[in-house]
Amino acid sequence: MEETSAPRAQWLRGVLDMCLLALMAEGPVYGYEMTVRLAKAGLDVADGSIYPALARLRKRELVEIERRSGDGGPARTYYTPSAAGLRMLRAWSRDWGEFATSIGSVIGQPAREES
């Protein structure tokens, strides 16, 4: 049986910041909700990956945060992309589209049989 999860996990690590910014661009969202929404899209990301990525985005000033009191629970931190984050998301999305097209053109070629 061929291992398929390792490459997929590596690919996701490479695009996680872009995916998180895309979720935030839809409206303010908190960390666990991002995990759930990514899982619904077929991308299993552990909380242990989400929060370091959010900290990285925050350090680069690509996100803004707002603390909101929870309904009877602890306060939640909601994330939205900053203006710089939206610009970065547009650039990354364009780059991703070009990259995915390039990869698709390579792997879409029929396998060549060796002589």
C-alpha positions as CSV (number, residue, x, y, z in Angstrom):
1,M,0.0,0.0,0.0
2,E,1.4,3.4,-1.0
3,E,1.6,6.1,1.6
4,T,-0.4,9.1,0.4
5,S,-0.9,11.2,3.5
6,A,2.7,12.4,4.0
7,P,2.9,14.3,0.7
8,R,-0.6,15.7,1.2
9,A,0.3,17.0,4.7
10,Q,3.5,18.6,3.3
11,W,1.5,20.3,0.5
12,L,-1.0,21.6,3.0
13,R,1.7,23.1,5.2
14,G,2.9,25.0,2.2
15,V,-0.5,26.6,1.5
16,L,-2.0,26.7,5.0
17,D,-1.4,30.5,5.4
18,M,-3.2,31.2,2.1
19,C,-6.1,28.9,3.1
20,L,-6.4,30.6,6.5
21,L,-6.4,34.1,4.9
22,A,-9.1,32.9,2.5
23,L,-11.3,31.7,5.3
24,M,-10.9,35.0,7.1
25,A,-11.7,37.0,4.0
26,E,-15.2,35.5,4.2
27,G,-15.7,37.1,7.6
28,P,-14.2,37.1,11.1
29,V,-13.4,33.6,12.2
30,Y,-11.8,32.0,15.3
31,G,-9.2,29.3,15.3
32,Y,-11.2,26.2,16.0
33,E,-13.8,27.2,13.4
34,M,-11.1,27.4,10.8
35,T,-10.1,23.8,11.7
36,V,-13.7,22.7,11.2
37,R,-14.1,24.5,8.0
38,L,-10.9,23.2,6.5
39,A,-11.9,19.6,7.6
40,K,-15.3,20.1,5.8
41,A,-13.3,21.0,2.7
42,G,-11.3,17.8,3.0
43,L,-8.2,19.3,4.6
44,D,-7.4,17.8,7.9
45,V,-5.4,20.3,9.9
46,A,-4.6,19.8,13.6
47,D,-5.1,22.7,16.0
48,G,-1.3,22.4,16.6
49,S,-0.8,23.6,13.0
50,I,-3.4,26.3,13.0
51,Y,-2.3,28.4,15.9
52,P,1.4,28.7,14.9
53,A,0.2,29.7,11.4
54,L,-2.1,32.3,12.9
55,A,0.8,33.6,15.1
56,R,3.0,33.8,12.0
57,L,0.4,35.7,10.0
58,R,-0.1,38.1,13.0
59,K,3.6,38.7,13.3
60,R,3.7,39.6,9.6
61,E,0.8,42.0,10.2
62,L,-1.4,40.1,7.7
63,V,-4.2,39.6,10.2
64,E,-6.1,41.7,12.7
65,I,-7.6,40.2,15.9
66,E,-10.7,41.0,18.0
67,R,-11.4,39.3,21.3
68,R,-15.1,38.6,21.8
69,S,-16.7,37.2,25.0
70,G,-18.0,33.7,24.5
71,D,-21.6,32.7,25.2
72,G,-21.0,31.5,28.7
73,G,-17.5,30.3,27.8
74,P,-14.1,31.8,27.5
75,A,-13.5,34.8,25.2
76,R,-12.6,33.9,21.6
77,T,-10.1,35.5,19.3
78,Y,-11.5,36.3,15.9
79,Y,-9.2,36.9,13.0
80,T,-9.7,39.0,9.9
81,P,-7.1,39.8,7.2
82,S,-5.5,43.2,7.3
83,A,-5.3,45.3,4.1
84,A,-1.8,43.8,3.7
85,G,-3.3,40.4,4.3
86,L,-5.9,40.9,1.5
87,R,-3.2,42.0,-0.9
88,M,-1.1,39.0,0.0
89,L,-4.0,36.7,-0.4
90,R,-4.7,38.1,-3.9
91,A,-1.0,37.6,-4.8
92,W,-0.8,34.1,-3.3
93,S,-4.1,33.1,-5.1
94,R,-2.8,34.3,-8.4
95,D,0.6,32.5,-7.8
96,W,-1.2,29.3,-6.7
97,G,-3.4,29.3,-9.8
98,E,-0.3,29.6,-12.1
99,F,1.5,26.9,-10.1
100,A,-1.4,24.5,-10.1
101,T,-1.8,25.0,-13.8
102,S,1.9,24.2,-14.3
103,I,1.8,21.1,-12.1
104,G,-1.4,20.0,-13.9
105,S,0.2,20.3,-17.2
106,V,3.1,18.1,-16.1
107,I,1.2,15.4,-14.3
108,G,-1.6,15.4,-16.8
109,Q,0.8,14.1,-19.5
110,P,0.4,10.4,-20.3
111,A,3.0,8.3,-18.5
112,R,5.8,7.5,-20.9
113,E,6.7,3.8,-21.0
114,E,10.3,3.0,-20.8
115,S,11.9,1.0,-23.6
